[in-house]
Amino acid sequence: MKIPVKVRYRLWLESDNEYVFGNGVCALLMGVDRLGSLKKAAESLGMPYRGAWGRIHKAEETLGIALVDRPSDRQKGVTLTEDGRRFLEFFQQLDGQCGDQLARSVEKGSPDCLEIDGIGH
């Protein structure tokens, strides 16, 4: 009898053993890009607005780049900077490559006792 399992993984970046950037910040930036607002992006993820700003600020501080533009008129929302967009694309590409490699490894060498029922986050 084969045991049905799902293979899950998480990718994140650290600096000095502290989280800098991962799926949470990635999802926030994708939400900002789609919704034009950090508040709406945070709400869509069930995350407090203050916590969302804190995560983005910490990532920006550690990476040394601005990920979002903060217009002087708060009513206009926020947008991704060019650096933010490039970093988001880099992370998404890296995450995709890790998932692809993991899928190839599972396909090539999973034990006979397992039935792999999906790979992902």
N, CA and C atoms as a LAMMPS dump frame, in Angstrom:
ITEM: TIMESTEP
0
ITEM: NUMBER OF ATOMS
363
ITEM: BOX BOUNDS ff ff ff
-5.0000000000000000e+02 5.0000000000000000e+02
-5.0000000000000000e+02 5.0000000000000000e+02
-5.0000000000000000e+02 5.0000000000000000e+02
ITEM: ATOMS id mol type element x y z
1 1 1 N 0.836 -1.189 0
2 1 2 C 0 0 0
3 1 3 C 0.879 1.251 0
4 2 1 N 0.544 2.2 -0.867
5 2 2 C 1.29 3.456 -0.927
6 2 3 C 0.629 4.509 -0.054
7 3 1 N 1.439 5.283 0.592
8 3 2 C 0.951 6.359 1.45
9 3 3 C 0.848 7.636 0.616
10 4 1 N -0.354 8.255 0.542
11 4 2 C -0.48 9.514 -0.21
12 4 3 C 0.123 10.678 0.597
13 5 1 N 1.035 11.42 -0.02
14 5 2 C 1.659 12.579 0.628
15 5 3 C 1.712 13.743 -0.339
16 6 1 N 1.768 14.935 0.224
17 6 2 C 1.999 16.154 -0.544
18 6 3 C 3.366 16.682 -0.143
19 7 1 N 4.133 17.102 -1.111
20 7 2 C 5.444 17.678 -0.836
21 7 3 C 5.269 19.187 -0.779
22 8 1 N 5.653 19.807 0.33
23 8 2 C 5.538 21.253 0.512
24 8 3 C 6.908 21.836 0.775
25 9 1 N 7.099 23.073 0.343
26 9 2 C 8.359 23.758 0.62
27 9 3 C 8.097 25.248 0.787
28 10 1 N 9.021 25.905 1.451
29 10 2 C 8.983 27.363 1.629
30 10 3 C 10.364 27.898 1.309
31 11 1 N 10.387 28.952 0.563
32 11 2 C 11.63 29.627 0.226
33 11 3 C 11.605 30.998 0.883
34 12 1 N 12.689 31.364 1.533
35 12 2 C 12.814 32.715 2.065
36 12 3 C 14.276 33.102 2.06
37 13 1 N 14.526 34.395 2.146
38 13 2 C 15.882 34.928 2.184
39 13 3 C 16.159 35.434 3.585
40 14 1 N 17.371 35.189 4.056
41 14 2 C 17.792 35.633 5.379
42 14 3 C 19.069 36.447 5.269
43 15 1 N 19.282 37.298 6.248
44 15 2 C 20.545 38.013 6.41
45 15 3 C 20.872 37.959 7.894
46 16 1 N 22.077 37.541 8.219
47 16 2 C 22.474 37.362 9.621
48 16 3 C 21.448 36.529 10.391
49 17 1 N 21.008 35.45 9.765
50 17 2 C 20.058 34.504 10.356
51 17 3 C 18.693 35.11 10.679
52 18 1 N 18.35 36.219 10.043
53 18 2 C 17.031 36.821 10.234
54 18 3 C 16.3 36.911 8.908
55 19 1 N 15 36.627 8.961
56 19 2 C 14.135 36.691 7.779
57 19 3 C 14.204 38.08 7.151
58 20 1 N 14.335 38.094 5.824
59 20 2 C 14.331 39.35 5.078
60 20 3 C 13.175 39.385 4.078
61 21 1 N 13.035 38.317 3.321
62 21 2 C 12.067 38.317 2.228
63 21 3 C 11.622 36.887 1.974
64 22 1 N 10.32 36.712 1.838
65 22 2 C 9.79 35.39 1.55
66 22 3 C 8.406 35.504 0.952
67 23 1 N 7.626 34.449 1.093
68 23 2 C 6.298 34.418 0.481
69 23 3 C 5.371 35.498 1.011
70 24 1 N 5.519 35.882 2.28
71 24 2 C 4.656 36.921 2.844
72 24 3 C 4.885 38.279 2.214
73 25 1 N 6.143 38.699 2.153
74 25 2 C 6.461 39.994 1.54
75 25 3 C 6.177 39.932 0.044
76 26 1 N 6.467 38.798 -0.563
77 26 2 C 6.166 38.617 -1.989
78 26 3 C 4.669 38.818 -2.237
79 27 1 N 3.833 38.182 -1.434
80 27 2 C 2.379 38.318 -1.59
81 27 3 C 1.927 39.758 -1.366
82 28 1 N 2.536 40.443 -0.402
83 28 2 C 2.205 41.857 -0.171
84 28 3 C 2.528 42.697 -1.398
85 29 1 N 3.722 42.507 -1.956
86 29 2 C 4.12 43.292 -3.127
87 29 3 C 3.239 42.979 -4.333
88 30 1 N 2.876 41.722 -4.5
89 30 2 C 1.972 41.381 -5.601
90 30 3 C 0.615 42.055 -5.393
91 31 1 N 0.161 42.098 -4.143
92 31 2 C -1.105 42.769 -3.832
93 31 3 C -1.035 44.261 -4.075
94 32 1 N 0.076 44.884 -3.681
95 32 2 C 0.266 46.318 -3.939
96 32 3 C 0.224 46.578 -5.437
97 33 1 N 0.893 45.737 -6.205
98 33 2 C 0.926 45.911 -7.656
99 33 3 C -0.474 45.759 -8.254
100 34 1 N -1.234 44.798 -7.757
101 34 2 C -2.565 44.527 -8.29
102 34 3 C -3.609 45.532 -7.805
103 35 1 N -3.51 45.931 -6.512
104 35 2 C -4.563 46.743 -5.901
105 35 3 C -4.202 48.22 -5.741
106 36 1 N -2.896 48.557 -5.851
107 36 2 C -2.465 49.942 -5.725
108 36 3 C -2.51 50.486 -4.31
109 37 1 N -2.595 49.58 -3.334
110 37 2 C -2.738 50.007 -1.95
111 37 3 C -2.167 48.932 -1.028
112 38 1 N -1.322 49.348 -0.097
113 38 2 C -0.811 48.388 0.879
114 38 3 C -1.922 47.967 1.837
115 39 1 N -2.791 48.896 2.184
116 39 2 C -3.899 48.571 3.079
117 39 3 C -4.78 47.481 2.47
118 40 1 N -5.127 47.632 1.206
119 40 2 C -5.962 46.627 0.536
120 40 3 C -5.209 45.311 0.375
121 41 1 N -3.904 45.4 0.073
122 41 2 C -3.096 44.179 -0.066
123 41 3 C -3.046 43.422 1.252
124 42 1 N -2.822 44.151 2.346
125 42 2 C -2.767 43.524 3.675
126 42 3 C -4.123 42.907 4.027
127 43 1 N -5.198 43.636 3.779
128 43 2 C -6.54 43.12 4.067
129 43 3 C -6.819 41.846 3.281
130 44 1 N -6.403 41.818 2.018
131 44 2 C -6.657 40.639 1.18
132 44 3 C -5.92 39.409 1.697
133 45 1 N -4.866 39.622 2.488
134 45 2 C -4.09 38.515 3.051
135 45 3 C -4.437 38.253 4.514
136 46 1 N -5.385 39.023 5.06
137 46 2 C -5.751 38.875 6.459
138 46 3 C -4.634 39.301 7.4
139 47 1 N -3.859 40.283 6.973
140 47 2 C -2.699 40.751 7.73
141 47 3 C -2.961 42.165 8.232
142 48 1 N -2.55 42.483 9.447
143 48 2 C -2.712 43.86 9.927
144 48 3 C -1.874 44.835 9.081
145 49 1 N -2.428 46.003 8.827
146 49 2 C -1.754 47.029 8.028
147 49 3 C -0.395 47.379 8.626
148 50 1 N -0.355 47.566 9.93
149 50 2 C 0.904 47.929 10.593
150 50 3 C 1.963 46.834 10.426
151 51 1 N 1.548 45.586 10.534
152 51 2 C 2.468 44.469 10.334
153 51 3 C 2.988 44.41 8.909
154 52 1 N 2.112 44.729 7.948
155 52 2 C 2.519 44.731 6.54
156 52 3 C 3.586 45.797 6.295
157 53 1 N 3.351 47.012 6.819
158 53 2 C 4.351 48.075 6.669
159 53 3 C 5.667 47.669 7.336
160 54 1 N 5.573 47.037 8.491
161 54 2 C 6.771 46.607 9.209
162 54 3 C 7.59 45.613 8.408
163 55 1 N 6.925 44.645 7.793
164 55 2 C 7.633 43.655 6.978
165 55 3 C 8.314 44.301 5.769
166 56 1 N 7.587 45.192 5.107
167 56 2 C 8.166 45.85 3.933
168 56 3 C 9.324 46.744 4.349
169 57 1 N 9.146 47.496 5.42
170 57 2 C 10.209 48.387 5.895
171 57 3 C 11.466 47.596 6.262
172 58 1 N 11.294 46.486 6.962
173 58 2 C 12.445 45.667 7.343
174 58 3 C 13.163 45.118 6.105
175 59 1 N 12.398 44.655 5.133
176 59 2 C 13.005 44.142 3.896
177 59 3 C 13.771 45.249 3.179
178 60 1 N 13.164 46.43 3.08
179 60 2 C 13.832 47.557 2.409
180 60 3 C 15.121 47.938 3.128
181 61 1 N 15.036 48 4.435
182 61 2 C 16.193 48.394 5.24
183 61 3 C 17.346 47.397 5.07
184 62 1 N 17.03 46.123 5.128
185 62 2 C 18.053 45.09 5.022
186 62 3 C 18.61 44.997 3.605
187 63 1 N 17.744 45.085 2.594
188 63 2 C 18.181 44.969 1.205
189 63 3 C 18.852 46.241 0.693
190 64 1 N 18.568 47.363 1.333
191 64 2 C 19.154 48.626 0.894
192 64 3 C 18.508 49.192 -0.354
193 65 1 N 17.269 48.785 -0.623
194 65 2 C 16.53 49.308 -1.774
195 65 3 C 15.1 49.624 -1.349
196 66 1 N 14.483 50.561 -2.037
197 66 2 C 13.066 50.861 -1.817
198 66 3 C 12.25 49.894 -2.662
199 67 1 N 11.327 49.198 -2.034
200 67 2 C 10.465 48.264 -2.753
201 67 3 C 9.178 48.93 -3.23
202 68 1 N 8.699 49.928 -2.468
203 68 2 C 7.478 50.639 -2.835
204 68 3 C 7.721 52.143 -2.801
205 69 1 N 6.997 52.851 -3.668
206 69 2 C 7.001 54.311 -3.675
207 69 3 C 5.937 54.79 -2.715
208 70 1 N 6.286 55.779 -1.938
209 70 2 C 5.329 56.366 -1.005
210 70 3 C 5.053 57.803 -1.437
211 71 1 N 3.974 58.01 -2.192
212 71 2 C 3.679 59.378 -2.616
213 71 3 C 3.346 60.264 -1.42
214 72 1 N 3.574 61.564 -1.57
215 72 2 C 3.301 62.492 -0.467
216 72 3 C 1.805 62.561 -0.152
217 73 1 N 0.969 62.37 -1.154
218 73 2 C -0.482 62.365 -0.952
219 73 3 C -0.908 60.942 -0.596
220 74 1 N -1.215 60.683 0.672
221 74 2 C -1.526 59.329 1.14
222 74 3 C -2.75 58.728 0.452
223 75 1 N -3.597 59.566 -0.096
224 75 2 C -4.794 59.054 -0.752
225 75 3 C -4.47 58.337 -2.063
226 76 1 N -3.282 58.554 -2.587
227 76 2 C -2.934 57.959 -3.879
228 76 3 C -2.44 56.525 -3.766
229 77 1 N -2.228 56.019 -2.562
230 77 2 C -1.769 54.646 -2.404
231 77 3 C -0.281 54.517 -2.663
232 78 1 N 0.15 53.296 -2.91
233 78 2 C 1.56 53.031 -3.157
234 78 3 C 1.7 52.202 -4.427
235 79 1 N 2.88 52.255 -5.005
236 79 2 C 3.207 51.459 -6.178
237 79 3 C 4.569 50.825 -5.961
238 80 1 N 4.868 49.816 -6.738
239 80 2 C 6.194 49.209 -6.676
240 80 3 C 7.209 50.114 -7.358
241 81 1 N 8.397 50.185 -6.788
242 81 2 C 9.502 50.866 -7.468
243 81 3 C 10.038 49.908 -8.533
244 82 1 N 10.888 50.419 -9.399
245 82 2 C 11.522 49.541 -10.39
246 82 3 C 12.353 48.472 -9.68
247 83 1 N 13.09 48.886 -8.629
248 83 2 C 13.856 47.902 -7.851
249 83 3 C 12.93 46.884 -7.208
250 84 1 N 11.8 47.354 -6.689
251 84 2 C 10.83 46.452 -6.071
252 84 3 C 10.28 45.45 -7.069
253 85 1 N 9.963 45.924 -8.256
254 85 2 C 9.437 45.041 -9.304
255 85 3 C 10.49 44.003 -9.709
256 86 1 N 11.742 44.459 -9.894
257 86 2 C 12.817 43.53 -10.278
258 86 3 C 13.059 42.496 -9.181
259 87 1 N 13.047 42.944 -7.914
260 87 2 C 13.287 42.015 -6.818
261 87 3 C 12.148 41.006 -6.714
262 88 1 N 10.925 41.468 -6.869
263 88 2 C 9.77 40.574 -6.845
264 88 3 C 9.891 39.529 -7.958
265 89 1 N 10.235 39.964 -9.159
266 89 2 C 10.39 39.037 -10.282
267 89 3 C 11.524 38.045 -10.033
268 90 1 N 12.637 38.514 -9.447
269 90 2 C 13.753 37.637 -9.101
270 90 3 C 13.29 36.556 -8.134
271 91 1 N 12.592 36.954 -7.081
272 91 2 C 12.15 35.99 -6.073
273 91 3 C 11.173 34.987 -6.674
274 92 1 N 10.232 35.463 -7.486
275 92 2 C 9.252 34.566 -8.098
276 92 3 C 9.948 33.567 -9.034
277 93 1 N 10.938 34.047 -9.769
278 93 2 C 11.682 33.162 -10.671
279 93 3 C 12.462 32.12 -9.86
280 94 1 N 13.135 32.552 -8.814
281 94 2 C 13.89 31.649 -7.956
282 94 3 C 12.968 30.604 -7.322
283 95 1 N 11.822 31.045 -6.837
284 95 2 C 10.855 30.144 -6.225
285 95 3 C 10.347 29.128 -7.248
286 96 1 N 10.07 29.587 -8.441
287 96 2 C 9.616 28.682 -9.504
288 96 3 C 10.67 27.65 -9.865
289 97 1 N 11.919 28.082 -9.937
290 97 2 C 13.001 27.154 -10.257
291 97 3 C 13.18 26.119 -9.151
292 98 1 N 13.047 26.544 -7.897
293 98 2 C 13.142 25.59 -6.776
294 98 3 C 12.017 24.569 -6.858
295 99 1 N 10.806 25.027 -7.143
296 99 2 C 9.669 24.116 -7.274
297 99 3 C 9.85 23.14 -8.427
298 100 1 N 10.359 23.638 -9.557
299 100 2 C 10.606 22.765 -10.712
300 100 3 C 11.647 21.703 -10.383
301 101 1 N 12.728 22.115 -9.723
302 101 2 C 13.779 21.16 -9.352
303 101 3 C 13.26 20.131 -8.36
304 102 1 N 12.474 20.591 -7.42
305 102 2 C 11.891 19.679 -6.447
306 102 3 C 10.994 18.653 -7.139
307 103 1 N 10.178 19.106 -8.078
308 103 2 C 9.293 18.199 -8.817
309 103 3 C 10.104 17.162 -9.593
310 104 1 N 11.186 17.59 -10.234
311 104 2 C 12.034 16.642 -10.974
312 104 3 C 12.662 15.62 -10.022
313 105 1 N 13.123 16.088 -8.869
314 105 2 C 13.745 15.186 -7.897
315 105 3 C 12.748 14.172 -7.358
316 106 1 N 11.538 14.623 -7.074
317 106 2 C 10.501 13.724 -6.562
318 106 3 C 10.132 12.696 -7.632
319 107 1 N 9.98 13.156 -8.858
320 107 2 C 9.613 12.259 -9.953
321 107 3 C 10.689 11.194 -10.175
322 108 1 N 11.927 11.62 -10.059
323 108 2 C 13.046 10.721 -10.336
324 108 3 C 13.295 9.723 -9.212
325 109 1 N 13.084 10.132 -7.962
326 109 2 C 13.542 9.268 -6.892
327 109 3 C 12.626 9.055 -5.721
328 110 1 N 11.311 9.183 -5.898
329 110 2 C 10.45 8.978 -4.729
330 110 3 C 10.365 7.484 -4.405
331 111 1 N 10.361 7.163 -3.123
332 111 2 C 10.293 5.759 -2.701
333 111 3 C 8.986 5.101 -3.142
334 112 1 N 9.028 3.817 -3.339
335 112 2 C 7.85 3.066 -3.782
336 112 3 C 6.691 3.129 -2.79
337 113 1 N 6.985 3.417 -1.525
338 113 2 C 5.924 3.426 -0.507
339 113 3 C 5.099 4.715 -0.532
340 114 1 N 5.528 5.707 -1.332
341 114 2 C 4.823 6.994 -1.36
342 114 3 C 4.07 7.197 -2.669
343 115 1 N 2.919 7.814 -2.551
344 115 2 C 2.171 8.281 -3.704
345 115 3 C 2.135 9.805 -3.59
346 116 1 N 2.916 10.49 -4.412
347 116 2 C 3.022 11.954 -4.336
348 116 3 C 1.755 12.568 -4.912
349 117 1 N 1.094 13.35 -4.075
350 117 2 C -0.186 13.957 -4.443
351 117 3 C -0.047 15.485 -4.471
352 118 1 N 0.943 15.972 -5.186
353 118 2 C 1.108 17.412 -5.335
354 118 3 C 2.382 17.929 -4.716
355 119 1 N 2.871 19.013 -5.298
356 119 2 C 4.069 19.688 -4.83
357 119 3 C 3.78 21.178 -4.844
358 120 1 N 4.163 21.869 -3.794
359 120 2 C 3.949 23.311 -3.774
360 120 3 C 4.116 23.901 -2.395
361 121 1 N 3.559 25.088 -2.258
362 121 2 C 3.715 25.844 -1.008
363 121 3 C 2.716 25.411 0.022
